[in-house]
Structure formats: C-alpha cells, structure tokens
Amino acid sequence: MEYDIVIKGGNVVTTESVSPMDVAIQDGVIAALGLNLSARRTIDATGRFVIPGGVDAHCHIQQLSGGGLMNADTFETATRSAAFGGTTTVISFAAQHRGDSLRQVVENYSHLAATGAVTDYAFHLWISDPTPETLERDLPELIERGHRSIKIFMTYDRVRLLDEQVLDVMMVARRYGALVCAHAENHGMIKWMADRLVSRGYVEPKFHGVSHPRVCEIEAFERLIRFSQLLDQPIMLFHVSTAEGAAAIRRARGEGIKVFAEACPQYLFLTAQDLDRPGLEGAKWMCSPPPRSVADQEALWRALELGDLQVISSDHAPYRYDERGKLSAGPNPDFKQIANGLPGLETRLPLMFDAMVSQGRSSLEKFVELTATAPAKIYGLHPRKGAIAVGADADIAIWDPDREVTLTEDGLHDNVGYNPYAGRKIRGWPELVLRRGEVIVADGELQARPGSGQLQLRGCSASMRPTGRLSPEFDPSVNFGAQLL
C-alpha cells in the first residue's frame, strides 16, 4: 500500500524501546510501523529520533487570573509556542470565577480555542463557585460530555474552596467519572506569612518564596490525600515542589490511595535564589509554589524515576514583565501585588530532553513516558495521543539530538517577551512537528493556520475510576446501613 506520508530512517521512541523503523501515515493516523514502507511523500528522519508529540497537561491560556489580570498568551500564541517546542496537545483551563456559569465559561473558552489554537487541546474545568447549579447541573453534564478533569484551588482568596466545598466537588467527580486536580497549599499559612513580611518591609520578589513556607505544601497535600482516601476519589497533585511533598505522595500511593502527581521544569531547574535579583527583576521568576532548593530538585528527580511523580507539565502561566503583566500594580509593587507565573510551553520538552537524554540523567523511553504517554493515559487522551502506535493520531516530533541551542530572552514564540531560562545551553531540539499527519512546524516556520487545532473530548480513563476500597464510613455493612454515595 502507498500511504500519504512515510517518515523514513529514524529511530522511533516509545516507553518500551528505541527502534529503527518507518512510520506510515494515512488520513492523519499512524497506519503502519515497519521497514521499507512507501508513500506519496517521504520525510527523511535519518539520524533523528521520532518521538510522540508532547502532551502538556497544565497550561494557563488566555485566562483571567484570580486577581483579575489577563495573562499574556492567546490560544494562537500559546499553542504556536507549544508546537515549536514539540508539544502537539495541551490541556488548559476553562476558568470559572465567582458568579460565572460554568457552562457558559466552557462555551467561551471553546470559542477562543476553536478560532486560535494550532495544536489540539482539551480543558480542565476550573471550579471556583460550587453553587447547586454548578454541582448538580453543569458539572455532571460537562463531565459526561467529555471534559473529564476538574481543577480546584485550596488557596487564593478569590478562587479557593473550603474543605466542605472540595469534598462536594470530589463527590460529583466520583459519581460521574472525572479526575480532581489541585493547587494544594495551606491558605492560612501563606496569608499570615505574606502579611507579616510586608508589614515589616520585606517586599522584594525574593520574599515571595518565604511567604510560601514549604510546610504549607506538605499540610495541604496530606489533607487532600485524606479527602481522597475518605471518598475513594482519584486526585492529581499539581506542581510538587518539595522533597517532603514527594515523600507524602509516595506514602499515600504505598497505602493504595489513588494519587497522581506532576513535576514542572521550574522545580527541577530553578531555585529560590533565582528570585534574588536587583530591583524587581526577580519578579520574572515568581511562581506558586516557588522554586525551592537544589536538594528538593534532586528529590523530585528521584521521585520521577521511582514513579512517585508520573507527569512533567509546564504550568505555563505567562505574564509580561511590564505594566500589562508583572508590573500591573505600578512601578513599585510589593511581592503580593505581582502576578505569579512563568512561561514554559515551548521550553518544557527541550529542557527535559537535554537533562534526561543529552546529559544522561535518564532515558529516551522515560522522557517519552513523562512528557507524552503518561499524561495522555492519565487524562483520558490515550490511545489517540501520546504514543507512536498503529491507530494513534500522527502527532509526531522529529528531534535532532545533536542540535545545540542557547536560549535567549527573545527567542520564544509566545507573547511573554522574556525567557526564565535565557542563557541556558540545550542539546537536542525538535526540528519538524506533525499534528494529525499535518506538518505544523518545519524549517523554523509555523505552517498551521490558527484554529486548525481540535478539541479532544475524553472518556473516563482507568486513572479516573475509584479503587472500590470504601472507607468504613461509606460502607453500609459497617456504618449502620447509611447510603452516602
């Protein structure tokens, strides 16, 4: 058979192997894997790695922050940046603020993405206002429609949920089949520490990290883990930053609690010292939770290898370093007035490839697992996404393992205007990227039109299903017959 496209001569990378193999594509789908395949168009991948397009499961795009500030990227600029970095599917947020209809929020974000995205995309349902209408009508309908992940905050005044509200959301997720993802930090500790710092004149960006004590992550992780245990509801802990946080996840998984967790490049490559810069320069490195220490980095790397953390996401949260972004509160803000977040969609895969493959910290197979296959499986995108396999979408990045790039302030394709990793030298780079069989990046140019990305509705994956191990309080055989589920 003559196929539409064959990628020839490369080494195909999966979670199990690296093998010399041709990849045949027909109608946007991988149709065959083998040798000596023929097609109407041939892409020469000699000396290259043929890798599944990345799945970035944590991106803030064209989103109003909890503080009322619109971030820097549209769906067009954010997904353009993702594509240049080898990512072909993103999961961003349909962000409900208090007073919003969740149904309308999803419609609004769907329109923005449909007219701008060049990669494929899905949404986490961000719940800030768990009214009866949200919990009893909109959330169940949207989950069953295929929006199978929910985001909650345990901190920040305008978006956080109280413990009882968290449990309400988790119960709906359990009933209808969705994963609950959390920004888990202790709100009271952060607010108390931040107020105390500012009242004593400690206002520079470097004190942002001090205002998020490491124990505030550990406490919130432990609390949410016990909520998960009580309800037998799977959870995803976003952006783990501390060694103790990773250890809490390991213990919980050892107890059989269904907990997943992600790492982000900023916690593997940056530390608290990056915020200690002259004037307000440190604002560029402000994110929540903050980067920690070299010892925490090493603990997170170990947790990734051990499987305690299963996913590497960018937590792309882009704000320009000007009056439209980080400095929106004026020329002399204190750290509480500075928007939190870093750009990361484009640099996620190159940073990880360089560390894991070029520098030998891990393997190509593990790189693919953490950045593509595992997130696709956990979030219900697999087997369409995250793998090079017959029947999967032909989302493929062809990597030159020897290409060396020095990251610069203005070398990215987003709309942020700076790069927190500027000056870092990278070896290994995606040189050609396909999305559903269409070349979208080649020769340093974007070849996809805005709006050509597609919404990915998802089924209930194995990761989203309860374990079936009931807490005694929910077991009618020991709770005196109470029907609570």
Number of C-alpha atoms within 10 A of each C-alpha: 6 13 19 18 23 26 24 24 20 23 22 24 23 23 19 11 12 16 14 19 19 24 31 28 27 19 14 19 21 26 20 18 18 12 13 11 19 18 16 9 14 16 16 14 20 14 14 22 23 31 28 31 32 31 32 28 27 25 24 27 28 24 22 15 17 18 13 11 15 17 23 24 23 20 27 25 21 30 31 30 25 29 31 27 28 32 32 32 31 28 23 25 25 28 27 23 19 15 10 14 16 28 18 13 17 22 12 13 19 16 11 17 27 19 15 20 26 30 31 25 24 25 27 24 26 24 28 23 21 19 16 10 13 19 19 12 13 17 25 19 15 17 23 16 12 18 27 28 28 24 22 22 21 20 21 17 12 15 21 20 20 12 12 9 17 20 18 14 20 24 20 19 26 20 13 18 26 32 30 28 24 23 22 26 26 22 18 13 17 21 17 12 17 21 13 13 19 16 10 8 9 17 19 23 27 24 22 29 23 17 23 22 18 20 15 19 24 23 18 21 26 16 16 22 24 14 18 22 22 17 20 23 28 27 27 28 22 24 26 25 27 25 21 19 24 24 16 18 25 20 12 20 15 12 10 11 23 22 24 23 24 25 26 22 20 25 24 22 17 19 20 20 14 18 24 17 15 10 10 22 16 20 26 25 27 26 19 18 26 27 26 24 19 15 11 21 23 16 19 27 18 15 20 21 14 11 13 23 26 21 28 28 27 25 27 25 24 31 28 22 20 14 12 15 19 26 20 18 16 13 11 14 16 20 25 19 16 25 28 22 23 24 32 29 31 24 26 25 30 19 24 24 27 19 20 18 19 18 13 11 13 17 16 20 18 21 23 24 25 26 27 31 28 22 26 25 19 21 26 26 22 20 16 21 29 32 29 27 19 17 17 20 27 31 31 31 28 26 24 19 18 13 12 13 14 12 17 15 13 13 12 22 19 26 20 23 17 20 21 19 19 13 12 11 13 21 19 23 24 28 20 25 29 26 27 25 20 17 16 22 22 15 8 10 11 18 16 19 15 18 18 17 24 16 18 19 16 20 19 21 18 14 20 25 19 21 15 8 14 15 13 11 16 19 16 14 10 11 13 10 11 12 10 10 12
